[in-house]
Amino acid sequence: MKNICIGLFEGETLPESLAAFKDVKLDLEFGKITTIHTLNQLDCEKIVVVGLGDGKKNIKEAFSKVEADDYFVYVNENTAYAAGFGLVYGAYSYKETKVYDFESDGFTAEFEKGKTVASIVNHAREMSDMPANFLTPDHLVDEAKMVSEKYGMEMEVLDHDDLDQLGAGALLAVNQGSDRPCYMVVIRYDGGKEEEEYTALVGKGLTYDAGGYNIKSNMHGMKYDMCGAANMLCALECMAELKIEKNIVCVLPITENKVNGHGFVDGDVITSLSGKTIEVTNTDAEGRLILADALTMAQKLGATRVIDMATLTGACVRALGSTYTGIFSNDDSFYLPFLGASKATKEQIWRLPVDEYFHSELKCSKVADIVNSKTLGGNASLAAAFLEEFIEEGTKWIHLDIAGTSDKDEVATGVMIETIVHFFENECK
């Protein structure tokens, strides 16, 4: 028989079916694990009791601390989803792909939903943790193909020639320094009504970022520069799996930023897909360049709302650390429900400013419409302002800077997938 797992809040006791162990002292402080060895009093070896504290913290995190094993899980309406999610999320390991068997004693729908969402978040984590010589631009495209084919979604892959013909000069410029090709992947999920407008999910897909000719002094961890693309792809996957009734278009610009004899350099002027010209002042500010073309593409495809996600700036890490995702928005009616979704999932976000001051700082070029970077305090906001330069009037927009939250201790987190899914679920209610 499977071992038993149960989460208890402070003040709660074991259920009557486990009354034989009522005298065992339990530590129900948040995240504390008490292991009770049954000594043949039950058909299982042990009972694992998870301390959930006073309920104010993210109890999914508490369940994720349980040692991976097969479990029969005691749940209630307050713990079912969190237990399913936390146990699957906590069992993730890039090196070990064993699938564990988790079964609940009730509230099966919510428990299974938690498991499903976590398994898809783990898919994003697996892609992000993959070494860059394995997770190449071609491989990331293949991952997108597998997701689209699984759910019968329409997908288009634009290659170098397609992008050249369209005039996606910003993405192509970044790709010049790589010997591997670049792509822009477009996937449509038609879950909503035919007349419903599209919301775009745009994710930065830099499978490796050496910085270009403004080369990085330390490239450790730069495989994680594609977390935005992985997380947006898996947010779409989760919505399709849960059959959420929304129309979504997912746009993923994919390339490397490396150095060769053809790489773009400081002082180059490139013409973006929007027609706006950009003077390159820093080749290591490349993520915003490929996102510029992707944001334009999303709007050309009819999206009236856009959420983009990127490991964009070290400035965001310095401002918010590794706990909060930076969020920028041009519309409170779009931002506030998203904030509500983040509070429900307990994925923490913090709104940062993006206003005319930052836009004006970009318009200092003598040879182009804007520059892509400038030495300035508030560089996370400057980068967001650069992106907003490619948001058309009337388009509602959210930008998520996950530079500090995309991985923890060199393990990808899959951050913000759950919040995005919850946001769209709420809109369907």
C-alpha positions in Angstrom: 0.0 0.0 0.0 1.1 3.6 -0.7 2.5 5.6 2.2 0.1 8.2 3.6 0.6 12.0 3.3 -1.6 14.6 5.0 -1.3 18.3 5.5 -2.5 19.9 8.7 -2.9 23.5 9.7 -1.9 24.6 13.2 -4.5 23.4 15.7 -5.7 20.5 13.6 -5.3 16.9 14.5 -5.1 13.6 12.7 -8.4 12.2 11.4 -10.2 9.4 13.2 -8.9 6.8 10.7 -5.4 7.6 12.0 -6.4 7.9 15.7 -3.9 5.2 16.6 -1.2 7.8 16.2 -3.0 10.7 18.0 -0.3 10.8 20.8 2.5 11.5 18.3 3.7 15.1 18.7 3.3 16.9 15.4 5.2 20.0 14.3 2.6 21.9 12.2 4.8 25.0 11.7 4.7 25.9 8.0 6.9 23.5 5.9 7.8 21.2 8.8 7.6 17.5 8.1 6.7 14.9 10.7 7.3 11.3 9.7 5.3 8.7 11.7 6.5 5.1 11.3 3.4 2.8 11.5 5.3 -0.3 12.8 2.8 -2.6 11.1 -0.3 -0.9 12.6 -1.3 0.0 9.1 -0.7 -1.5 5.7 1.8 1.2 4.9 5.3 2.0 6.2 4.8 5.6 7.2 2.6 8.6 7.5 4.0 11.9 6.4 2.4 14.9 8.1 3.0 18.3 6.4 2.8 21.4 8.6 0.7 24.1 6.8 1.1 26.7 9.5 -1.6 29.3 9.9 -2.7 29.1 6.3 -1.4 32.5 5.3 1.6 31.2 3.3 1.6 29.3 0.0 0.7 25.8 1.2 1.7 24.3 -2.2 5.3 25.1 -1.2 4.8 23.1 2.0 3.6 20.1 0.1 6.5 20.4 -2.3 9.0 19.8 0.5 7.7 16.2 0.9 10.3 13.5 -0.1 9.3 12.1 -3.5 7.4 8.8 -3.1 4.1 7.2 -4.0 1.4 8.6 -1.6 -2.2 8.1 -0.7 -3.1 11.7 0.3 -5.7 12.8 2.8 -7.2 16.1 1.6 -10.1 18.5 2.1 -11.5 21.4 0.1 -8.8 23.7 1.4 -5.9 21.4 0.6 -6.8 19.2 -2.4 -5.5 21.4 -5.2 -2.4 22.5 -3.3 -1.5 19.0 -2.3 -1.8 17.7 -5.9 0.3 20.6 -7.2 2.9 20.7 -4.5 3.6 17.0 -4.5 4.1 16.9 -8.3 6.1 20.1 -8.3 8.3 19.0 -5.5 9.0 15.6 -7.1 10.6 17.3 -10.2 14.2 16.5 -11.0 15.9 17.2 -14.4 18.2 14.2 -13.9 15.6 11.8 -12.7 12.4 11.4 -14.7 10.5 8.9 -12.5 6.7 9.4 -12.3 5.2 9.0 -8.8 1.7 7.8 -8.1 -0.3 10.3 -6.0 -3.9 9.3 -5.1 -6.3 11.3 -2.9 -9.0 10.2 -0.5 -11.5 12.7 -1.9 -11.9 16.0 -3.8 -10.5 14.2 -6.7 -11.2 16.9 -9.4 -9.3 19.6 -7.6 -6.5 17.2 -6.6 -6.1 16.0 -10.1 -6.2 19.5 -11.5 -3.3 20.5 -9.2 -1.3 17.5 -10.4 -2.0 18.5 -14.0 -1.0 22.1 -13.7 2.2 21.2 -11.8 3.1 18.5 -14.4 2.9 21.2 -17.2 4.8 23.7 -15.1 7.4 21.0 -14.7 7.5 20.6 -18.5 8.6 24.3 -18.7 11.2 23.7 -16.0 12.6 20.7 -17.8 13.0 22.7 -21.0 14.6 25.6 -19.1 17.0 23.3 -17.2 18.2 21.6 -20.3 21.8 22.6 -21.3 22.0 25.0 -24.2 23.7 22.5 -26.4 20.6 20.3 -26.1 17.9 23.0 -26.0 18.9 24.7 -29.2 16.6 26.9 -31.2 15.6 23.9 -33.4 14.8 21.8 -30.3 12.7 24.6 -28.8 10.7 24.7 -32.0 10.3 20.9 -31.8 8.9 21.3 -28.3 6.4 23.9 -29.5 5.4 21.5 -32.4 4.7 18.7 -29.9 2.4 20.9 -27.8 0.5 22.2 -30.8 0.1 18.8 -32.3 -1.1 17.3 -29.0 -4.0 19.7 -28.8 -4.6 20.2 -32.5 -3.6 23.9 -32.5 -2.7 25.8 -35.6 1.0 26.5 -35.7 3.3 28.4 -38.0 7.1 28.5 -37.9 8.7 31.5 -39.6 12.3 30.8 -40.5 15.1 33.2 -41.5 13.9 33.7 -45.1 10.3 34.2 -43.9 11.4 36.8 -41.3 13.6 38.5 -43.8 10.7 38.8 -46.2 8.5 40.2 -43.5 11.1 42.7 -42.4 11.7 41.4 -38.8 15.1 43.1 -38.7 15.4 43.2 -34.9 15.3 39.4 -34.4 17.5 38.9 -37.5 20.1 41.3 -36.2 20.4 39.4 -32.9 20.7 36.1 -34.8 23.6 37.4 -36.9 26.2 36.3 -34.4 24.9 32.7 -34.1 25.7 29.8 -36.4 22.3 28.4 -35.5 19.1 29.6 -37.2 16.4 31.8 -35.7 12.6 31.4 -35.7 9.4 33.0 -34.8 6.8 30.5 -33.7 3.1 31.4 -33.8 0.5 29.1 -32.2 -3.2 29.8 -32.1 -5.5 28.4 -29.4 -9.2 28.9 -30.3 -10.9 28.0 -27.1 -13.2 31.0 -27.0 -16.1 32.2 -29.1 -15.4 32.9 -32.7 -16.1 36.7 -32.3 -13.8 36.9 -29.2 -10.6 38.9 -29.8 -7.2 37.3 -29.2 -4.9 37.8 -26.2 -1.3 37.3 -27.1 1.3 35.5 -24.9 4.8 36.5 -26.0 7.9 34.8 -24.5 11.6 35.6 -25.0 13.4 32.6 -26.4 17.1 33.3 -26.1 18.4 29.7 -25.9 21.8 31.1 -25.0 23.0 34.7 -24.4 26.7 35.4 -24.5 25.9 39.1 -24.8 27.1 39.5 -28.4 30.1 41.9 -28.9 29.2 43.5 -25.5 30.2 40.1 -24.2 29.3 39.1 -20.7 32.0 38.7 -18.1 30.1 35.8 -16.6 27.8 33.6 -18.7 26.9 31.1 -16.1 23.2 30.4 -16.1 22.6 32.1 -19.5 20.7 28.9 -20.7 17.8 30.3 -18.6 17.4 33.2 -21.0 14.7 31.3 -22.8 12.5 30.8 -19.7 10.0 33.4 -21.0 9.3 31.3 -24.1 9.2 28.0 -22.2 6.8 29.4 -19.6 4.5 31.0 -22.2 4.4 27.8 -24.2 3.5 25.8 -21.2 0.9 28.4 -20.1 -0.7 27.8 -23.5 -0.4 24.0 -23.0 -2.1 24.2 -19.6 -5.0 26.3 -21.0 -5.5 23.7 -23.8 -5.3 20.8 -21.3 -7.9 22.5 -19.0 -10.0 23.6 -22.0 -10.2 27.2 -20.9 -12.6 29.1 -23.2 -10.3 31.9 -24.4 -8.7 32.8 -27.7 -5.0 33.0 -27.4 -2.1 33.5 -29.9 1.3 32.6 -28.6 4.3 34.2 -30.3 7.8 33.0 -29.5 10.9 34.7 -31.0 13.8 32.1 -30.8 17.5 32.6 -31.3 20.9 32.6 -29.7 23.0 35.8 -29.0 26.6 34.8 -29.7 29.7 36.2 -31.3 31.1 35.5 -34.8 32.4 37.5 -37.7 28.8 38.5 -38.7 27.5 39.6 -35.3 25.7 42.9 -35.0 27.7 45.7 -33.2 27.3 48.9 -31.3 26.3 51.7 -33.7 24.3 49.5 -36.1 20.9 50.7 -37.1 18.3 48.1 -37.6 14.7 48.3 -38.9 12.2 46.4 -36.8 9.1 44.7 -38.0 7.1 47.7 -37.0 9.2 49.9 -39.3 10.7 51.8 -36.3 14.4 52.1 -36.5 16.7 51.2 -33.6 20.3 52.3 -32.9 22.2 49.4 -31.2 23.9 50.9 -28.2 24.4 47.5 -26.4 24.3 44.1 -28.0 23.6 42.6 -24.6 20.3 44.3 -24.6 19.1 41.9 -27.1 16.0 40.4 -25.5 14.0 43.6 -26.0 15.0 43.5 -29.6 13.6 40.1 -30.4 10.5 40.9 -28.3 9.9 44.1 -30.3 9.4 42.1 -33.4 7.3 39.5 -31.6 5.1 42.2 -30.0 4.5 43.7 -33.4 3.7 40.3 -34.9 1.2 39.6 -32.1 -0.7 42.8 -32.9 -0.5 42.2 -36.7 -2.2 38.8 -36.0 -5.1 40.7 -34.3 -4.3 40.5 -30.6 -5.8 43.5 -28.7 -4.2 42.5 -25.4 -0.6 41.3 -24.9 1.2 39.7 -22.0 5.0 39.3 -22.5 7.4 37.5 -20.3 11.2 37.7 -20.3 14.3 37.3 -18.3 15.0 40.9 -19.3 17.1 42.9 -16.9 19.6 42.5 -14.1 18.1 45.8 -12.9 14.9 44.1 -12.0 16.9 41.5 -9.9 18.7 44.3 -8.1 15.4 46.1 -7.4 13.2 43.1 -6.4 15.5 40.2 -5.7 14.5 36.6 -6.4 11.0 36.7 -4.8 9.1 39.2 -6.8 8.5 39.3 -10.5 8.5 42.8 -11.9 5.3 43.8 -13.7 4.6 46.8 -15.9 1.3 47.7 -17.6 -0.3 50.5 -19.6 -3.8 49.7 -18.4 -5.2 49.2 -14.9 -8.3 47.3 -16.1 -5.8 44.7 -17.4 -3.3 44.9 -14.6 -5.7 44.7 -11.6 -7.3 41.4 -12.4 -3.9 40.0 -13.1 -2.8 41.2 -9.7 -5.8 39.4 -8.2 -4.8 36.2 -10.0 -1.2 36.5 -8.6 -2.6 36.9 -5.1 -4.7 33.8 -5.5 -1.8 31.7 -6.7 0.6 33.4 -4.3 3.1 34.1 -7.0 4.4 37.5 -6.0 4.6 40.5 -8.3 5.5 44.1 -7.9 4.5 46.9 -10.2 7.2 49.2 -11.5 6.8 52.5 -13.3 6.9 53.0 -17.1 6.1 56.5 -18.2 7.1 59.3 -20.5 10.4 60.0 -18.7 11.7 56.6 -19.7 10.4 56.9 -23.2 12.0 60.2 -23.7 15.4 58.8 -22.6 15.2 56.3 -25.5 14.8 59.1 -28.1 18.3 60.4 -28.0 19.7 58.8 -31.2 21.0 61.0 -34.0 20.6 58.2 -36.6 17.5 56.2 -35.6 14.1 56.6 -33.9 15.2 55.1 -30.6 18.2 53.4 -28.9 18.0 50.0 -27.4 19.9 50.8 -24.2 21.2 53.7 -22.1 23.2 54.0 -18.9 20.5 55.2 -16.6 19.0 54.4 -13.1 15.8 52.4 -13.4 17.0 50.2 -16.3 14.1 47.7 -15.8 11.7 50.6 -16.5 13.8 51.7 -19.4 13.6 48.2 -20.9 9.9 48.1 -20.4 9.5 51.6 -22.1 11.5 50.2 -25.0 8.9 47.4 -25.3 6.0 49.8 -25.0 7.4 51.6 -28.0 6.1 48.7 -30.0 2.6 48.6 -28.4 0.0 50.2 -30.6 -2.5 52.7 -29.3 -5.5 50.8 -27.8 -3.6 47.6 -27.1 -3.6 46.6 -23.5 -0.3 45.3 -22.3 1.5 43.6 -19.4 5.2 43.0 -19.3 6.6 40.4 -16.8 10.3 40.7 -16.0 11.3 37.3 -14.5 15.0 37.8 -14.5 15.1 37.2 -10.7 12.4 34.6 -10.4 13.0 32.3 -13.5 15.2 29.9 -11.5 16.2 29.3 -7.9 19.5 27.6 -7.0 20.0 26.7 -10.6 16.7 24.9 -11.0 14.0 26.5 -13.2 10.8 27.6 -11.4 8.2 27.8 -14.2 7.2 31.1 -12.6 3.9 32.9 -13.5 2.5 30.0 -15.6 -0.1 29.2 -12.8 -1.0 32.9 -12.5 -1.5 33.4 -16.2 -3.8 30.3 -16.3 -5.7 31.5 -13.2 -6.1 34.9 -14.8 -7.8 33.5 -17.9 -9.9 31.0 -15.8 -11.3 33.9 -13.8 -12.2 35.8 -17.0 -14.3 32.8 -18.0 -16.4 32.8 -14.8 
